[in-house]
């Protein structure tokens, strides 16, 4: 069924993408910083689903490491010196790896701070992971996909892209617009792009970002399984934008209809509550 490369694959939505794609018999390239988690996941996926799995350890806030991942997308093989982890026992030999037919730009970066008075290095790291890496990897993937006349790119945005809640909203708004623009450019090439805009989803992300979950009703939360399933269904149809669940579809439509002054007021209230 082809090969998929997933960033941020060791936890959260990335982990769910890995399992659903492996179950659908896609071979995988797993990208994240945590080598131990990736190796363990590669073993499990290979044993349970019988697919080939490559482990590519990379910190997407570091440009040189982003380029290593981009090389895997461009060349159809791991860069020099990055042979698959022997512990995984799951990947074919370097040099004969299949080209990536599906790129999932999932890696995220929780901020947990206000911009003013916050750590600028932390802000730049988030920008690198959620904007620069998405651009670099999409460029690498789109080039080889267009040359083959087929492929798909899935970018993870957020309903926060419609809000005004700090630089996270700004990054995710960029991802949404970038994906739409890329879809226009790729029309007729056989390559599609899909951006998913989930709402609150039960993963490790909120804990890592130090976000306050108290007072949020259960109905506000989505499951990772639901978000990934709807995203992959949309990507298979070539749908450009997908917002999982009717609840967040309604919420997104409501936000788009509101005056931006009201949206900014909601964003300021949210920031004050977090602080």
N, C-alpha and C positions, 0 to 999 in steps of 0.2 A: 504493500500500500504506500510505499514511499518513505522518505526520511523527514522527520520534523526536528527542528532545533528550538529549544525552549530556554529562555533566560529566566533567572530566578526560579529554577526548577526544584530547589531543595525543600520548599515549603509553600503553604498557602495555595493560591490559584495555580502556580507553576507546578506544584506536586500533583494537583488534580488534572491539569492538562496532560502531564506525563502518563498518568494511569489511564485516562480515557483514550489517549492516542495509542498507547501500547495495546490496550484491549481491542482497538480497531486495527491492530497489526501494523502500525507504523513503527519503523526503526527510529531510534531517538538519539539526539545529541543533547546532553544535559549540561547547562551552564549555570554556575553559581560560585560563590566564594568558599563554601563549606565542602571541602574534599571528602571528609568522612561521610557526611550525609549523602553526597552524590554517589559515592562508591557503593554504599549500602543500598540506595535506591536502585542503582543500575543492576545490582545482583537480584534484587526482588523482582524487578520488571522482567529481566531475562528469564528467571526461573518460572514466574507465574504466567507471563504472556508469550514467552518464547521469541522475543524480538531482540535484535542487536541493539546495544546501547553503548554510546561513547560518553566518556566523562571529560569535560573541558572546564577546568577550574579557572575562573577569571573574576576579577573585581572590575565591574563596568564603570567605576568612577575613575579608573586609570586608563588613559588613552592607549598606551601600548598594549594593554590587556584586551581592550575593545578590539584593537586591530588584529589580535590573534584570533578572536572569534570571527571577525570579518573575513579573515583568510580562509577559515573553514567553510564559510558560505561561498566565497569566490572560487575556491580551488577544488572543492569537493573532497578535501582531505584535511587532516590535522596539520598545523604548521610544524616545521622542523623542531625536533626536540620535545614534541608533545604527543608521544605515543600513548594510546589508551591505557588507563590504569590497569595493571595486571590483575589487581584484586577483583575487578569487575568481571573478568572472564566473559565479556559480553560483546566486545567490539571486533569487527574484522580488522585485518592488518592495515597499517597505514599505507596510503597510496591507492587503495582499491575501494575506498569508502564512497557510498552513493552520494550524489548531489542532494542538497537540501531542497525539498519541494514545499515545505511549510515552515515559515519562521514565525515564532510566537514571542513578541517583545513584551514580556511580562514583568521583568525585574522592576521593583519599586523601591522607594526610599522614604521612610517616614521622617518627618521633620520635628514635630513636637515642640516648636518654638515660634515666637513672633519674629518677623523679619527685622524690625527695628530693635536693636539691642541684642539680637541673636548672633550666633556664631556664623560669620560669613563663610568660613571654610565648609561648614555643614550645608549651607545653602548651595554652594558651588558643587559639592559632591552630589547633592540631590539633582541638580540641574544636569550634571554629567550622566547620571544613571537614567533619568527619565526623559531627557531630551536628546543630548548628544549621542548617547549609545543607540537610541531608537533610530536616529537619522543615519548614523554610520552603518549599522547592521541592515537597515532597510535598503540603503544604497547598494551594499554588497550583494544582498539577496536578490533584489530586483534585477540587477544586471545579468546574473547568471540565469535567472528564471525566464527573463524575456528572450534570452538567446536560445532557450529550449522550448519556448512557446507555451509554458505552463508553470503554475506555482501559485502560492497564496501567502500573504503576510497578514498576521493578526497582531494588532496593537492594543494594549490594555490602557484605557483611559479611565474615566470615572464620572459619575454624575456631578462631582465637584467641579468639573470643567465648566459647568453652567453657573457656578457660584462665584463669590469673590472672597474666598477664605484663604488668603495667604498665597505664597508662591506655589504650593501644591496645586491649587486650582489653576494657576497660570500654566504650570507644566502640563497638566492634563488637558487644558484647552488647546495647547500647542499640538499635543498628540492627536487630538480629535481632528483639528483642521488640517494637519499634515497628512493624515490618513485619507481624508476626503480629497485633498489635492492630488495625492499620489494615485488615487483611484481614477481621477480624471485623466491623468497622464498615461496610465496603463491601459486605458480602455482599448479593446481590440487586440491586445497582445497575448491574451490567454492567461494573464496574471491578474489576480484580484487582491484587494486590500479590504480588511474589515477592522473596525474599531469597536470595542466593547466598552460600555459605560455602566459598570455595575454600581449599585448603591452599597450600603453597609453589608459586608460579607464576613462570615465567621471564619477568620484565619488568624495567623500570628501577627498580622500587620498592625492591627490597632494596639496590641500590647507593646510592640516594639516602638511605635510612634508615641507612646504615652498618652493615648487619647482616652478620655473619660467615657466609659460605656454606661455609667449609672443613669438610670431614668429612661433609657431607650427601650421601647416595647419590643417584644419578640417579633411582632409583625414587621418591624423595620429591618430585620436581618434576613439576608439571603444565605443559602448554602453554597459552598464552592462547587459542589456537584451540579447544581442548577445553573450557575453562571457559566461554567465551562461547557456544559451540554448545549445550552442555547447559543453560545458563541460559536462552537464548532458547527452546529447546524446552520447558522447564518453564513459562516465562511464557505461551507459546501455549496450553498445557494448563490454565492457571490454577493451577498448583501453587505453594504458598506458600513452601516451603523446598526448596532444592536444594543438595546437597553433591556437587560433581563428583568422579567417580572412586570405584570401590569401595574403594580404599585409604583415602581420607579418610572415607568413610562408615563403614568399620570403625573407624578411629581415633576418630571422633566418638562412635560408640556405646560404645567402650571408655572414653573420658573421662567420658561421662555416667554410666557404671556405677561409676566409681571414687569412693571417699570424697573429699569436697572437701579434706580435709587432705592427701591424696596429690596432688591436683591443685595445691594451693598449693605443695607441695614441688617439683613439677616446674617451676612458674612461677618459684620462687626460684632454682633451678638454672640456668634459662635466662637470667635476669637477670644472675647472677654470670658466666656464660660470656660474655655480651655485654660486660659491663663489663671 
